């Protein structure tokens, strides 16, 4: 268990009703209590010193006191979650204060002055992993819950947090251990083990217990990846074929500049929409053509990079004109990718 007690402001920066400051470590209760004064309980020193007075997983009302001026910084709710029944399996304290930048920074500074260390990004989840409360897939699922872009992405992340992915990986790991044991036996006792039987058993285990299971995981990954990160769709074509107009139509607002002048779009513009719970990242790109200026060349290079990064390409052509050599050349660049042609 880490001997350092860490602290962090756990809610987003800005103004709001409630803000939370969290501590974790073997001195978290001692440090937090050095600033906390319980309501309806007068302490000789002005703060609550006795850790035993506070039951675990119970909220207490009171104030955070400035130790230098003895003035109240804010009215708070104070909760202790004692190890091992906490997120990190360490003693954890949460101070629920009013969410304002000044008041939260003031309390946070006092906690650091009292002996807490500034937490690194993700360190509470890191400690939960190190202390065995969650495994690596669950730790990653915590980040996926925070970054979820759709209800389906949240559902997938919660499934992983509950151990759904771990339950599929553990049998693969155990099978690999068994195969490794068979290999060691065949090496150490080669005269007593029939090679053909041994090889057949290992091949069957590898095929049924490892390879097929990994193939299923890979198939599931593509679907889960789309729900988590979104399907990236690059809208490409010659200049002035309506790419930006289509972008604005799909997102239902004027995001891209539309003019009659070819080459108006110089940079890649990204916007996200949701279609039946699936995030779709639309990338409006610069028109592909023989660029003359340096700026145009940079824009076209970014378009080609967007094509590489895209999961699907939407290729637009001008239906009022016959296909031209430029259209044919563009199509040859995307022929190997999943694509849709729009006239």
N, C-alpha and C positions, 0 to 999 in steps of 0.2 A: 504494500500500500504506500502511495506517495506521501511523504511527510509534509510537503508544502501545502498550505491552505490557499486556495485560489478564489478570486471574486470577479464577477463580471456583471455588467448591465445586460439583462437577458431579453429585454423588450426593445423594439426598434426606437431609434432616436427620434425625438419630436414631442409634440404636445398630445396628451391624451388623458383618459380618466385614471388608468392604473399603469404603473411601471413596476417591474420586478428586478431586484438585485439579488443575485444568488451567490452563495459561498459553498465550497466543498473542501473538506479536509479535517484532520483531527483537531484543529484549533478553531474551526468555523463557529461553533457555538460560543466559545469564550470570546472571540473577537467581536462577534455581532452583539453579544450581551453587554460588552463594554460601552455600547452606545445606546442601548435600548432601555427605556423606562416604561414599565407596565402601567396601564391605567388602573386606578383604584388600589394600587399597592405602593405605599410610600417606602422608598429605600433610603437608608441613611446617606448614601453617596449620590443619590439621584438617579442611579441606573440599577437594573436587575442583574445581580452578580451570580446568584445561585443557579447553576445549570439544572439542578434537580427539580427546581420549581416549575419548569416547563416540560409538559408531556410531549412526546413525539407525535407528529402528524395532527397537531391541534393549533388553531390560530389564536393568537393573543393580540389584543389591541393595546396600543401605546404610542410612544413618541421616540424618535431618534434625537438624541441630545448631542450638541456640540461639546466635546470634553473641555475645550478651552474657555468658552463663554458660558457654559451651562444653559444655553438657550436651546429651545426646541427647533430642529431643522424641519421636521414634518411629522404629521400624524400618520401612523402606519399600522399594517397588520403584519405580524411576525410569526413565522412557523418554522419549527425544527423538525427535521426528518433524520432520525438517528440510524446509523449503520447497523445492520446491512440493508435495512428496508428503505433504501433511497435510490435515486437514479444512478448515482456513481458507486453505491455500496460503501460510501463514506458518510460521515456526518455532514448533512446538508442543511443550510439555513436559507430561507427566502424572506426578503423584506419587500412587502407590497406597499409602495408609496404612490403619491400622485405623480403622474408622468409628465414631468417638465424637465427640460435640459439642465436648468440651474440646480433644482432640488436633487435630482438624481446624481449629478456630477458631484455635488457637495457631499452626499452620503457615501458615494463610492470612494471619494478621496479620503474620507475619514476612516473607512474600512481598510484602505491601503496603509494609511498612517498607523492603524492599530495592529498591523502585522500581516495582513493578507497580501498575496501577490496577484498581479494582473494576469487573468486567465488568457491563454492563447486561443485563437479561433478554433472552436470544436473541441476544446480540452475537456469539457464535462463529459461529452460522449466518448472521448478517448479514454478517460478514466473508467467509464462504465465498461468499456471493452477490456482494458487491462485488468480490471478487478473481476472479470468473468461474468458480469451481469448480462452482457450481450456478446454475440460473436461479430465477426467482421461484416458479414452480409447484413446483419441487423443494424450495425453502426452506419453503413452506407444507406440503409433504408430510412434512417432518421433524417439524413440530408435530403433524400428524395421526397419525404413528406413535406419538409420545409419548402422545397423548390417545385412542388407539384403544380403543373400547369392546367390540370383538368381533374374532374372527379374520378375518371378511370385511372389516371396516374396516381392519385391518392389511394385508390383501392389497391393497386398493385404494390405500392410502397408499404401499406399497412399489412398486406399479406406477407411480404418479406420480413417486416419487423416482427411479426408473430412467429417467424421461424420457418415459413413455407419453403424458401430457397435452401435453407440449411438442411432440412429434412431430405431434400433431393441430393444434396452433395455428400452428406455423411455416408450413405451406402456405397457411393463410388469410391470414396476414400478407404472404406473398410475393405472393399474388393481389391484395391491396389495393394493394400497391406498383405492380404492373403496371397496375391500373386508374387509379391516380393518374398514372402516366406517360402513359397514353393521354389523359387529360384535359388534361394540360399540353401535349401535342403538338397536340391539337385546338384549344387556345386560341392557342398560339404560331404554328401553321401552319394556320390555319383555311381558307385558300384552297387548300391542297394536299391536304386530307383530306376525304373524302366523309363528311358528317355522318351519313347513314343507316347506312353501313357501320360507322362508329366507334361509334355508339350501340348498334347490334346486338351488336357484339363485346363492349362493356363490359357490357351487360345479361346476356349469356350467361355471361361470367366471374363476374359478381356472383351470379347465380343458382346456377351449378354449383360455383364455387370457394369461395363465402363463405356464402351464406344456407343452403344445404342442409347444409354442414358444421357451421354453428352450431346448426342444429336438432338434429342428431345429438348434439352436445355437451350441449345443454340436456336432451335425453331421458336421456342417461347421468348427468347431474348429479343428477336426482331420485333415481335408484337409489343412486348413490354417497353422496348426502347422507343418505339413510336409514341406510346402513351406518355412516356416520361419526357422525352426531348422534343416530340413533335415530328411530323413528316415535313421535310424540307422540300419545297417546290420552287424551282427557278423558272421564272417567266423570261423567255429569250426570243430573239428574232431580229430582223433588220431594224434600223432606226425608223421610228414613226409608223409602226404597224399597229399600235394601240396597246402596248404592254402596260403603260402607266394608267391608261383609262380602265383596263381590265382590273388592275390592282385596286384602284379606287372603288370600282364597282363591287369587288369581292368584300372589301373591308367596310364598305358603305360610308366612306368619308374621303375627303380630298387630301390624301397623304402624299401622293406623287404629283409633281408639277406636270401639267399637260399643256402643250402648245403645238402649233402647226410646224414649228421649227424642228427639223430632224436633229437628233442628238441632244435633246434637252436633258435626259437622264444621264448623269456622268458617274454616279456612285451607286452601289447596291443599297436598296432600301428594303428593310425587312419589317413585316408586320405579321401578327399571329391572329388566326381566327379558329373557332372550334366547329367541327362538323360531326354531329352525333357523338360528342364527347372526345373526339380525336383532335388534338392540336395540329393545325396546319400552318407552317411558317412559310409565308409567301415572300419571295425575293424578286423585287423588280430590278431589272438589270439594264445596263447600257446596251444600245443596239450594236450588233456585231457587223462590222464593215471594215474596209481598209482605212485605218485611222491615219490622220495627217499630223495632228498636234500631239504634244507630249501628254496633255491631260486626257485626251481621247484614248491614247494607248493604255494609260493606267486604268481607265474605266473599263476597257475591253478585256484587259488582263484579269480584272476583278470579276467580270462576267464569266470568263472561262474557269476561274477558280470556283465560282458559285455552281457551275455545271458539275464540277468534280464533287463538290460537297453535297449536292442535292440528292435526295432519295428518288425524286421524279422530276422530269423536265416538261414544262408546258411550252411548246414551240408555236409561236404565232406567225401566221403569214397573212398578207393582204389579199382578201378574197376579190377585191376589185381589179386586181392585176394578175396576169399569168405568173407562174413560178419563174423566178429568175436564177441565174447561176449562183448568186449569193445565198438564196434559200437552199439550194442543193448542197452548197458547201457547209452551211450551218447544220443541215440535217445529218451530214456525214459525221459531224462531231458528236452528235447525241444518239446515233443509231444504236449504240451498244448499251444505252441506259434506258430505264423505263421512261416512256415519254407519251405525251398527248399532243396531237396536232390540232390547233384551233385556227379556223379561217374566219 
